[in-house]
Amino acid sequence: MRHFNIAHQGEILLIKNVSERTLKLISVTVKYGITVDTLDGQGIRNIGDEMRLDKDLGSGESIEIPIKLPDPTSVILVFRDGEIFRREDISI
């Protein structure tokens, strides 16, 4: 069961709480796949940009996160559900 939905809208990511509970979003890591030149030719290297938020999101609420590169590949969300810390990895 997913707790969040992600929508890529231009230069922002819209993160929406789709659970029925209020969740505390602690951090968001946006991963990018970039093409790099190697000795063997070209390869893809994954880099990430982490943001600490510590923000409560009620059911149905959303938050906008600015992105630094145009094509993010995935998002890692760390959040607290009551007294339990959880992690959710979402591919874009």
C-alpha positions as CSV (number, residue, x, y, z in Angstrom):
1,M,0.0,0.0,0.0
2,R,1.4,3.3,-1.0
3,H,1.3,6.3,1.3
4,F,2.3,9.0,-1.3
5,N,1.8,9.7,-5.0
6,I,4.4,11.7,-7.0
7,A,3.6,13.9,-10.0
8,H,6.4,15.4,-12.1
9,Q,5.3,18.9,-13.3
10,G,8.1,20.8,-15.1
11,E,10.6,22.0,-12.5
12,I,8.7,20.7,-9.4
13,L,7.6,17.4,-8.0
14,L,4.2,17.3,-6.4
15,I,4.1,14.9,-3.4
16,K,0.6,14.0,-2.2
17,N,-0.4,12.1,0.9
18,V,-2.9,9.4,-0.3
19,S,-3.2,7.6,3.0
20,E,-6.0,8.2,5.5
21,R,-3.6,9.4,8.2
22,T,-1.5,12.5,8.9
23,L,2.1,11.6,8.1
24,K,5.3,13.5,9.0
25,L,7.5,13.8,5.9
26,I,11.0,13.9,7.2
27,S,13.2,13.9,4.1
28,V,12.9,13.6,0.3
29,T,15.8,12.3,-1.9
30,V,15.4,12.9,-5.6
31,K,17.5,10.6,-7.8
32,Y,18.8,11.4,-11.2
33,G,20.4,9.3,-13.9
34,I,23.0,11.3,-15.8
35,T,25.1,10.2,-18.7
36,V,28.9,10.3,-18.1
37,D,31.9,9.5,-20.3
38,T,34.0,6.6,-19.1
39,L,37.1,4.8,-20.5
40,D,34.7,2.2,-22.0
41,G,32.4,4.8,-23.6
42,Q,29.3,6.3,-22.0
43,G,27.6,5.1,-18.9
44,I,24.9,6.2,-16.5
45,R,25.7,7.4,-13.1
46,N,23.0,7.9,-10.4
47,I,23.2,11.0,-8.2
48,G,20.8,12.2,-5.5
49,D,19.7,15.5,-3.9
50,E,18.4,15.2,-0.4
51,M,16.1,17.7,1.3
52,R,15.2,17.7,5.0
53,L,11.6,18.8,5.5
54,D,10.1,17.6,8.8
55,K,6.6,18.6,7.6
56,D,3.2,17.2,8.6
57,L,0.9,16.3,5.7
58,G,-2.7,15.5,6.4
59,S,-4.8,13.1,4.2
60,G,-5.0,14.5,0.7
61,E,-2.5,17.3,1.4
62,S,0.5,17.8,-1.0
63,I,3.8,19.6,-1.1
64,E,5.8,21.0,-4.0
65,I,9.5,20.1,-4.2
66,P,11.8,22.0,-6.6
67,I,14.0,19.7,-8.8
68,K,17.5,20.6,-10.0
69,L,17.7,18.5,-13.2
70,P,15.0,18.0,-15.8
71,D,14.6,14.2,-15.6
72,P,14.4,12.6,-12.1
73,T,14.3,8.8,-12.1
74,S,13.1,8.1,-8.6
75,V,12.2,9.6,-5.2
76,I,12.9,8.2,-1.8
77,L,10.6,9.4,1.0
78,V,11.4,9.0,4.7
79,F,8.4,9.6,6.9
80,R,6.8,8.9,10.2
81,D,3.5,7.1,10.5
82,G,2.5,7.5,14.2
83,E,5.5,6.1,16.1
84,I,6.8,4.1,13.2
85,F,9.5,5.4,10.8
86,R,9.0,4.2,7.2
87,R,10.7,4.6,3.8
88,E,9.0,4.6,0.4
89,D,10.9,4.4,-2.9
90,I,8.9,5.6,-5.9
91,S,10.1,5.3,-9.6
92,I,9.0,8.2,-11.8
